[in-house]
Amino acid sequence: MRSVTAHFAKTGDAELRRIDVKAMLGAAEKGFPTWVMPCLQNLRHGIVFAGSVAVLALLAAH
């Protein structure tokens, strides 16, 4: 939330500075079903883990 607020402030756009970032992000979260975030988070962790294992295997092969 702080990064979005900081980015909006850096733009110099008065309209962006007036946006309630907490409310905006809360509304965006509520727009998704409850299972989406945990599912995407687990998928992301799985991809990162598999990629790390693949890199280690390739490094060990050389």
PyMOL Python script that loads the backbone (N, CA, C, O; Angstrom):
from pymol import cmd

cmd.read_pdbstr("""\
ATOM      1  N   MET A   1       0.823  -1.170   0.000  1.00  0.00           N
ATOM      2  CA  MET A   1       0.000   0.000   0.000  1.00  0.00           C
ATOM      3  C   MET A   1       0.884   1.258   0.000  1.00  0.00           C
ATOM      4  O   MET A   1       0.581   2.236  -0.682  1.00  0.00           O
ATOM      5  N   ARG A   2       1.962   1.220   0.759  1.00  0.00           N
ATOM      6  CA  ARG A   2       2.841   2.392   0.803  1.00  0.00           C
ATOM      7  C   ARG A   2       3.478   2.657  -0.554  1.00  0.00           C
ATOM      8  O   ARG A   2       3.665   3.810  -0.944  1.00  0.00           O
ATOM      9  N   SER A   3       3.811   1.586  -1.275  1.00  0.00           N
ATOM     10  CA  SER A   3       4.463   1.789  -2.565  1.00  0.00           C
ATOM     11  C   SER A   3       3.510   2.432  -3.569  1.00  0.00           C
ATOM     12  O   SER A   3       3.922   3.278  -4.363  1.00  0.00           O
ATOM     13  N   VAL A   4       2.245   2.036  -3.537  1.00  0.00           N
ATOM     14  CA  VAL A   4       1.259   2.634  -4.442  1.00  0.00           C
ATOM     15  C   VAL A   4       1.050   4.099  -4.080  1.00  0.00           C
ATOM     16  O   VAL A   4       1.007   4.960  -4.958  1.00  0.00           O
ATOM     17  N   THR A   5       0.922   4.379  -2.788  1.00  0.00           N
ATOM     18  CA  THR A   5       0.751   5.758  -2.335  1.00  0.00           C
ATOM     19  C   THR A   5       1.954   6.605  -2.741  1.00  0.00           C
ATOM     20  O   THR A   5       1.792   7.728  -3.217  1.00  0.00           O
ATOM     21  N   ALA A   6       3.155   6.072  -2.554  1.00  0.00           N
ATOM     22  CA  ALA A   6       4.371   6.805  -2.920  1.00  0.00           C
ATOM     23  C   ALA A   6       4.435   7.044  -4.421  1.00  0.00           C
ATOM     24  O   ALA A   6       4.814   8.128  -4.863  1.00  0.00           O
ATOM     25  N   HIS A   7       4.070   6.050  -5.198  1.00  0.00           N
ATOM     26  CA  HIS A   7       4.099   6.204  -6.652  1.00  0.00           C
ATOM     27  C   HIS A   7       3.095   7.258  -7.105  1.00  0.00           C
ATOM     28  O   HIS A   7       3.407   8.093  -7.954  1.00  0.00           O
ATOM     29  N   PHE A   8       1.898   7.220  -6.542  1.00  0.00           N
ATOM     30  CA  PHE A   8       0.889   8.218  -6.890  1.00  0.00           C
ATOM     31  C   PHE A   8       1.389   9.618  -6.544  1.00  0.00           C
ATOM     32  O   PHE A   8       1.149  10.563  -7.296  1.00  0.00           O
ATOM     33  N   ALA A   9       2.078   9.759  -5.418  1.00  0.00           N
ATOM     34  CA  ALA A   9       2.588  11.070  -5.003  1.00  0.00           C
ATOM     35  C   ALA A   9       3.690  11.559  -5.947  1.00  0.00           C
ATOM     36  O   ALA A   9       3.789  12.755  -6.220  1.00  0.00           O
ATOM     37  N   LYS A  10       4.519  10.632  -6.445  1.00  0.00           N
ATOM     38  CA  LYS A  10       5.631  11.009  -7.320  1.00  0.00           C
ATOM     39  C   LYS A  10       5.169  11.486  -8.691  1.00  0.00           C
ATOM     40  O   LYS A  10       5.885  12.227  -9.362  1.00  0.00           O
ATOM     41  N   THR A  11       3.981  11.068  -9.110  1.00  0.00           N
ATOM     42  CA  THR A  11       3.518  11.441 -10.450  1.00  0.00           C
ATOM     43  C   THR A  11       3.248  12.928 -10.578  1.00  0.00           C
ATOM     44  O   THR A  11       3.316  13.484 -11.674  1.00  0.00           O
ATOM     45  N   GLY A  12       2.940  13.575  -9.458  1.00  0.00           N
ATOM     46  CA  GLY A  12       2.605  14.990  -9.512  1.00  0.00           C
ATOM     47  C   GLY A  12       1.177  15.250  -9.961  1.00  0.00           C
ATOM     48  O   GLY A  12       0.777  16.404 -10.120  1.00  0.00           O
ATOM     49  N   ASP A  13       0.410  14.198 -10.164  1.00  0.00           N
ATOM     50  CA  ASP A  13      -0.984  14.320 -10.595  1.00  0.00           C
ATOM     51  C   ASP A  13      -1.872  14.529  -9.370  1.00  0.00           C
ATOM     52  O   ASP A  13      -1.944  13.664  -8.498  1.00  0.00           O
ATOM     53  N   ALA A  14      -2.540  15.664  -9.306  1.00  0.00           N
ATOM     54  CA  ALA A  14      -3.384  15.986  -8.150  1.00  0.00           C
ATOM     55  C   ALA A  14      -4.531  14.992  -7.999  1.00  0.00           C
ATOM     56  O   ALA A  14      -4.938  14.674  -6.881  1.00  0.00           O
ATOM     57  N   GLU A  15      -5.047  14.506  -9.108  1.00  0.00           N
ATOM     58  CA  GLU A  15      -6.161  13.551  -9.046  1.00  0.00           C
ATOM     59  C   GLU A  15      -5.709  12.225  -8.427  1.00  0.00           C
ATOM     60  O   GLU A  15      -6.443  11.633  -7.635  1.00  0.00           O
ATOM     61  N   LEU A  16      -4.526  11.762  -8.776  1.00  0.00           N
ATOM     62  CA  LEU A  16      -4.007  10.523  -8.188  1.00  0.00           C
ATOM     63  C   LEU A  16      -3.732  10.685  -6.700  1.00  0.00           C
ATOM     64  O   LEU A  16      -3.947   9.750  -5.929  1.00  0.00           O
ATOM     65  N   ARG A  17      -3.262  11.852  -6.288  1.00  0.00           N
ATOM     66  CA  ARG A  17      -2.981  12.084  -4.865  1.00  0.00           C
ATOM     67  C   ARG A  17      -4.248  12.062  -4.020  1.00  0.00           C
ATOM     68  O   ARG A  17      -4.185  11.766  -2.827  1.00  0.00           O
ATOM     69  N   ARG A  18      -5.395  12.370  -4.617  1.00  0.00           N
ATOM     70  CA  ARG A  18      -6.660  12.388  -3.866  1.00  0.00           C
ATOM     71  C   ARG A  18      -7.257  10.995  -3.680  1.00  0.00           C
ATOM     72  O   ARG A  18      -8.186  10.830  -2.889  1.00  0.00           O
ATOM     73  N   ILE A  19      -6.754  10.006  -4.379  1.00  0.00           N
ATOM     74  CA  ILE A  19      -7.314   8.651  -4.297  1.00  0.00           C
ATOM     75  C   ILE A  19      -6.997   8.038  -2.940  1.00  0.00           C
ATOM     76  O   ILE A  19      -5.865   8.112  -2.463  1.00  0.00           O
ATOM     77  N   ASP A  20      -8.003   7.435  -2.328  1.00  0.00           N
ATOM     78  CA  ASP A  20      -7.821   6.690  -1.075  1.00  0.00           C
ATOM     79  C   ASP A  20      -7.282   5.308  -1.452  1.00  0.00           C
ATOM     80  O   ASP A  20      -8.042   4.411  -1.817  1.00  0.00           O
ATOM     81  N   VAL A  21      -5.970   5.156  -1.359  1.00  0.00           N
ATOM     82  CA  VAL A  21      -5.306   3.937  -1.831  1.00  0.00           C
ATOM     83  C   VAL A  21      -5.779   2.717  -1.052  1.00  0.00           C
ATOM     84  O   VAL A  21      -6.004   1.660  -1.641  1.00  0.00           O
ATOM     85  N   LYS A  22      -5.932   2.848   0.259  1.00  0.00           N
ATOM     86  CA  LYS A  22      -6.368   1.715   1.077  1.00  0.00           C
ATOM     87  C   LYS A  22      -7.742   1.227   0.626  1.00  0.00           C
ATOM     88  O   LYS A  22      -7.963   0.024   0.492  1.00  0.00           O
ATOM     89  N   ALA A  23      -8.655   2.152   0.393  1.00  0.00           N
ATOM     90  CA  ALA A  23      -9.997   1.777  -0.060  1.00  0.00           C
ATOM     91  C   ALA A  23      -9.956   1.180  -1.464  1.00  0.00           C
ATOM     92  O   ALA A  23     -10.671   0.220  -1.753  1.00  0.00           O
ATOM     93  N   MET A  24      -9.123   1.743  -2.335  1.00  0.00           N
ATOM     94  CA  MET A  24      -9.025   1.244  -3.704  1.00  0.00           C
ATOM     95  C   MET A  24      -8.494  -0.191  -3.733  1.00  0.00           C
ATOM     96  O   MET A  24      -9.042  -1.050  -4.423  1.00  0.00           O
ATOM     97  N   LEU A  25      -7.414  -0.441  -2.970  1.00  0.00           N
ATOM     98  CA  LEU A  25      -6.849  -1.790  -2.951  1.00  0.00           C
ATOM     99  C   LEU A  25      -7.787  -2.778  -2.268  1.00  0.00           C
ATOM    100  O   LEU A  25      -7.866  -3.938  -2.673  1.00  0.00           O
ATOM    101  N   GLY A  26      -8.497  -2.329  -1.237  1.00  0.00           N
ATOM    102  CA  GLY A  26      -9.484  -3.187  -0.580  1.00  0.00           C
ATOM    103  C   GLY A  26     -10.597  -3.585  -1.531  1.00  0.00           C
ATOM    104  O   GLY A  26     -11.023  -4.739  -1.546  1.00  0.00           O
ATOM    105  N   ALA A  27     -11.070  -2.630  -2.329  1.00  0.00           N
ATOM    106  CA  ALA A  27     -12.117  -2.926  -3.310  1.00  0.00           C
ATOM    107  C   ALA A  27     -11.604  -3.883  -4.380  1.00  0.00           C
ATOM    108  O   ALA A  27     -12.339  -4.757  -4.839  1.00  0.00           O
ATOM    109  N   ALA A  28     -10.344  -3.719  -4.778  1.00  0.00           N
ATOM    110  CA  ALA A  28      -9.765  -4.621  -5.777  1.00  0.00           C
ATOM    111  C   ALA A  28      -9.660  -6.037  -5.232  1.00  0.00           C
ATOM    112  O   ALA A  28      -9.930  -6.998  -5.952  1.00  0.00           O
ATOM    113  N   GLU A  29      -9.267  -6.180  -3.959  1.00  0.00           N
ATOM    114  CA  GLU A  29      -9.177  -7.510  -3.342  1.00  0.00           C
ATOM    115  C   GLU A  29     -10.541  -8.174  -3.253  1.00  0.00           C
ATOM    116  O   GLU A  29     -10.669  -9.375  -3.493  1.00  0.00           O
ATOM    117  N   LYS A  30     -11.548  -7.402  -2.910  1.00  0.00           N
ATOM    118  CA  LYS A  30     -12.897  -7.961  -2.761  1.00  0.00           C
ATOM    119  C   LYS A  30     -13.486  -8.392  -4.098  1.00  0.00           C
ATOM    120  O   LYS A  30     -14.455  -9.150  -4.132  1.00  0.00           O
ATOM    121  N   GLY A  31     -12.912  -7.917  -5.197  1.00  0.00           N
ATOM    122  CA  GLY A  31     -13.396  -8.276  -6.518  1.00  0.00           C
ATOM    123  C   GLY A  31     -13.034  -9.696  -6.931  1.00  0.00           C
ATOM    124  O   GLY A  31     -13.581 -10.215  -7.904  1.00  0.00           O
ATOM    125  N   PHE A  32     -12.127 -10.324  -6.209  1.00  0.00           N
ATOM    126  CA  PHE A  32     -11.706 -11.681  -6.525  1.00  0.00           C
ATOM    127  C   PHE A  32     -12.329 -12.665  -5.546  1.00  0.00           C
ATOM    128  O   PHE A  32     -12.561 -12.315  -4.389  1.00  0.00           O
ATOM    129  N   PRO A  33     -12.605 -13.895  -5.987  1.00  0.00           N
ATOM    130  CA  PRO A  33     -13.071 -14.922  -5.046  1.00  0.00           C
ATOM    131  C   PRO A  33     -11.993 -15.194  -3.993  1.00  0.00           C
ATOM    132  O   PRO A  33     -10.808 -14.963  -4.237  1.00  0.00           O
ATOM    133  N   THR A  34     -12.403 -15.678  -2.834  1.00  0.00           N
ATOM    134  CA  THR A  34     -11.470 -15.871  -1.720  1.00  0.00           C
ATOM    135  C   THR A  34     -10.384 -16.903  -2.022  1.00  0.00           C
ATOM    136  O   THR A  34      -9.315 -16.848  -1.416  1.00  0.00           O
ATOM    137  N   TRP A  35     -10.620 -17.831  -2.927  1.00  0.00           N
ATOM    138  CA  TRP A  35      -9.637 -18.870  -3.199  1.00  0.00           C
ATOM    139  C   TRP A  35      -8.517 -18.390  -4.124  1.00  0.00           C
ATOM    140  O   TRP A  35      -7.478 -19.044  -4.211  1.00  0.00           O
ATOM    141  N   VAL A  36      -8.703 -17.277  -4.806  1.00  0.00           N
ATOM    142  CA  VAL A  36      -7.746 -16.860  -5.830  1.00  0.00           C
ATOM    143  C   VAL A  36      -6.371 -16.540  -5.245  1.00  0.00           C
ATOM    144  O   VAL A  36      -5.363 -17.054  -5.730  1.00  0.00           O
ATOM    145  N   MET A  37      -6.316 -15.709  -4.223  1.00  0.00           N
ATOM    146  CA  MET A  37      -5.015 -15.288  -3.698  1.00  0.00           C
ATOM    147  C   MET A  37      -4.212 -16.450  -3.115  1.00  0.00           C
ATOM    148  O   MET A  37      -3.035 -16.582  -3.450  1.00  0.00           O
ATOM    149  N   PRO A  38      -4.789 -17.300  -2.258  1.00  0.00           N
ATOM    150  CA  PRO A  38      -3.985 -18.437  -1.766  1.00  0.00           C
ATOM    151  C   PRO A  38      -3.544 -19.361  -2.902  1.00  0.00           C
ATOM    152  O   PRO A  38      -2.423 -19.872  -2.891  1.00  0.00           O
ATOM    153  N   CYS A  39      -4.418 -19.573  -3.872  1.00  0.00           N
ATOM    154  CA  CYS A  39      -4.087 -20.458  -4.991  1.00  0.00           C
ATOM    155  C   CYS A  39      -2.938 -19.867  -5.809  1.00  0.00           C
ATOM    156  O   CYS A  39      -1.982 -20.569  -6.136  1.00  0.00           O
ATOM    157  N   LEU A  40      -3.030 -18.585  -6.138  1.00  0.00           N
ATOM    158  CA  LEU A  40      -1.961 -17.950  -6.908  1.00  0.00           C
ATOM    159  C   LEU A  40      -0.657 -17.886  -6.126  1.00  0.00           C
ATOM    160  O   LEU A  40       0.426 -18.035  -6.693  1.00  0.00           O
ATOM    161  N   GLN A  41      -0.766 -17.666  -4.825  1.00  0.00           N
ATOM    162  CA  GLN A  41       0.434 -17.615  -3.989  1.00  0.00           C
ATOM    163  C   GLN A  41       1.124 -18.977  -3.975  1.00  0.00           C
ATOM    164  O   GLN A  41       2.346 -19.053  -4.110  1.00  0.00           O
ATOM    165  N   ASN A  42       0.359 -20.043  -3.814  1.00  0.00           N
ATOM    166  CA  ASN A  42       0.943 -21.388  -3.818  1.00  0.00           C
ATOM    167  C   ASN A  42       1.527 -21.729  -5.181  1.00  0.00           C
ATOM    168  O   ASN A  42       2.588 -22.347  -5.264  1.00  0.00           O
ATOM    169  N   LEU A  43       0.852 -21.335  -6.242  1.00  0.00           N
ATOM    170  CA  LEU A  43       1.362 -21.571  -7.588  1.00  0.00           C
ATOM    171  C   LEU A  43       2.690 -20.838  -7.788  1.00  0.00           C
ATOM    172  O   LEU A  43       3.639 -21.401  -8.332  1.00  0.00           O
ATOM    173  N   ARG A  44       2.750 -19.589  -7.350  1.00  0.00           N
ATOM    174  CA  ARG A  44       3.982 -18.806  -7.472  1.00  0.00           C
ATOM    175  C   ARG A  44       5.122 -19.464  -6.701  1.00  0.00           C
ATOM    176  O   ARG A  44       6.238 -19.565  -7.211  1.00  0.00           O
ATOM    177  N   HIS A  45       4.850 -19.912  -5.478  1.00  0.00           N
ATOM    178  CA  HIS A  45       5.885 -20.573  -4.683  1.00  0.00           C
ATOM    179  C   HIS A  45       6.344 -21.865  -5.356  1.00  0.00           C
ATOM    180  O   HIS A  45       7.536 -22.171  -5.360  1.00  0.00           O
ATOM    181  N   GLY A  46       5.416 -22.616  -5.918  1.00  0.00           N
ATOM    182  CA  GLY A  46       5.770 -23.853  -6.616  1.00  0.00           C
ATOM    183  C   GLY A  46       6.659 -23.601  -7.818  1.00  0.00           C
ATOM    184  O   GLY A  46       7.621 -24.332  -8.052  1.00  0.00           O
ATOM    185  N   ILE A  47       6.335 -22.561  -8.585  1.00  0.00           N
ATOM    186  CA  ILE A  47       7.142 -22.228  -9.761  1.00  0.00           C
ATOM    187  C   ILE A  47       8.547 -21.798  -9.352  1.00  0.00           C
ATOM    188  O   ILE A  47       9.529 -22.209  -9.970  1.00  0.00           O
ATOM    189  N   VAL A  48       8.646 -20.978  -8.320  1.00  0.00           N
ATOM    190  CA  VAL A  48       9.955 -20.517  -7.849  1.00  0.00           C
ATOM    191  C   VAL A  48      10.774 -21.691  -7.327  1.00  0.00           C
ATOM    192  O   VAL A  48      11.969 -21.787  -7.610  1.00  0.00           O
ATOM    193  N   PHE A  49      10.146 -22.583  -6.569  1.00  0.00           N
ATOM    194  CA  PHE A  49      10.854 -23.746  -6.031  1.00  0.00           C
ATOM    195  C   PHE A  49      11.345 -24.644  -7.165  1.00  0.00           C
ATOM    196  O   PHE A  49      12.500 -25.070  -7.167  1.00  0.00           O
ATOM    197  N   ALA A  50      10.463 -24.931  -8.132  1.00  0.00           N
ATOM    198  CA  ALA A  50      10.849 -25.792  -9.251  1.00  0.00           C
ATOM    199  C   ALA A  50      11.968 -25.149 -10.071  1.00  0.00           C
ATOM    200  O   ALA A  50      12.889 -25.837 -10.509  1.00  0.00           O
ATOM    201  N   GLY A  51      11.891 -23.847 -10.277  1.00  0.00           N
ATOM    202  CA  GLY A  51      12.943 -23.148 -11.010  1.00  0.00           C
ATOM    203  C   GLY A  51      14.270 -23.203 -10.282  1.00  0.00           C
ATOM    204  O   GLY A  51      15.320 -23.375 -10.901  1.00  0.00           O
ATOM    205  N   SER A  52      14.224 -23.058  -8.971  1.00  0.00           N
ATOM    206  CA  SER A  52      15.453 -23.126  -8.172  1.00  0.00           C
ATOM    207  C   SER A  52      16.075 -24.508  -8.251  1.00  0.00           C
ATOM    208  O   SER A  52      17.292 -24.637  -8.392  1.00  0.00           O
ATOM    209  N   VAL A  53      15.253 -25.537  -8.161  1.00  0.00           N
ATOM    210  CA  VAL A  53      15.748 -26.914  -8.263  1.00  0.00           C
ATOM    211  C   VAL A  53      16.358 -27.146  -9.644  1.00  0.00           C
ATOM    212  O   VAL A  53      17.407 -27.779  -9.760  1.00  0.00           O
ATOM    213  N   ALA A  54      15.706 -26.637 -10.689  1.00  0.00           N
ATOM    214  CA  ALA A  54      16.228 -26.810 -12.044  1.00  0.00           C
ATOM    215  C   ALA A  54      17.582 -26.116 -12.202  1.00  0.00           C
ATOM    216  O   ALA A  54      18.498 -26.677 -12.803  1.00  0.00           O
ATOM    217  N   VAL A  55      17.712 -24.917 -11.673  1.00  0.00           N
ATOM    218  CA  VAL A  55      18.985 -24.193 -11.769  1.00  0.00           C
ATOM    219  C   VAL A  55      20.078 -24.935 -11.011  1.00  0.00           C
ATOM    220  O   VAL A  55      21.193 -25.078 -11.514  1.00  0.00           O
ATOM    221  N   LEU A  56      19.772 -25.404  -9.815  1.00  0.00           N
ATOM    222  CA  LEU A  56      20.768 -26.156  -9.044  1.00  0.00           C
ATOM    223  C   LEU A  56      21.174 -27.437  -9.768  1.00  0.00           C
ATOM    224  O   LEU A  56      22.349 -27.806  -9.770  1.00  0.00           O
ATOM    225  N   ALA A  57      20.213 -28.108 -10.379  1.00  0.00           N
ATOM    226  CA  ALA A  57      20.523 -29.334 -11.121  1.00  0.00           C
ATOM    227  C   ALA A  57      21.412 -29.025 -12.322  1.00  0.00           C
ATOM    228  O   ALA A  57      22.352 -29.767 -12.607  1.00  0.00           O
ATOM    229  N   LEU A  58      21.117 -27.938 -13.024  1.00  0.00           N
ATOM    230  CA  LEU A  58      21.946 -27.565 -14.170  1.00  0.00           C
ATOM    231  C   LEU A  58      23.353 -27.162 -13.734  1.00  0.00           C
ATOM    232  O   LEU A  58      24.332 -27.500 -14.399  1.00  0.00           O
ATOM    233  N   LEU A  59      23.450 -26.453 -12.635  1.00  0.00           N
ATOM    234  CA  LEU A  59      24.773 -26.069 -12.128  1.00  0.00           C
ATOM    235  C   LEU A  59      25.568 -27.283 -11.663  1.00  0.00           C
ATOM    236  O   LEU A  59      26.784 -27.337 -11.849  1.00  0.00           O
ATOM    237  N   ALA A  60      24.894 -28.250 -11.065  1.00  0.00           N
ATOM    238  CA  ALA A  60      25.570 -29.457 -10.588  1.00  0.00           C
ATOM    239  C   ALA A  60      26.030 -30.326 -11.755  1.00  0.00           C
ATOM    240  O   ALA A  60      27.008 -31.063 -11.628  1.00  0.00           O
ATOM    241  N   ALA A  61      25.340 -30.249 -12.884  1.00  0.00           N
ATOM    242  CA  ALA A  61      25.686 -31.066 -14.044  1.00  0.00           C
ATOM    243  C   ALA A  61      26.956 -30.572 -14.735  1.00  0.00           C
ATOM    244  O   ALA A  61      27.599 -31.324 -15.468  1.00  0.00           O
ATOM    245  N   HIS A  62      27.309 -29.339 -14.508  1.00  0.00           N
ATOM    246  CA  HIS A  62      28.504 -28.793 -15.177  1.00  0.00           C
ATOM    247  C   HIS A  62      29.692 -28.966 -14.336  1.00  0.00           C
ATOM    248  O   HIS A  62      30.790 -28.570 -14.729  1.00  0.00           O
TER     249      HIS A  62
END
""", "prot")
cmd.dss("prot")
cmd.show_as("cartoon", "prot")
cmd.util.cbc("prot")
cmd.orient("prot")
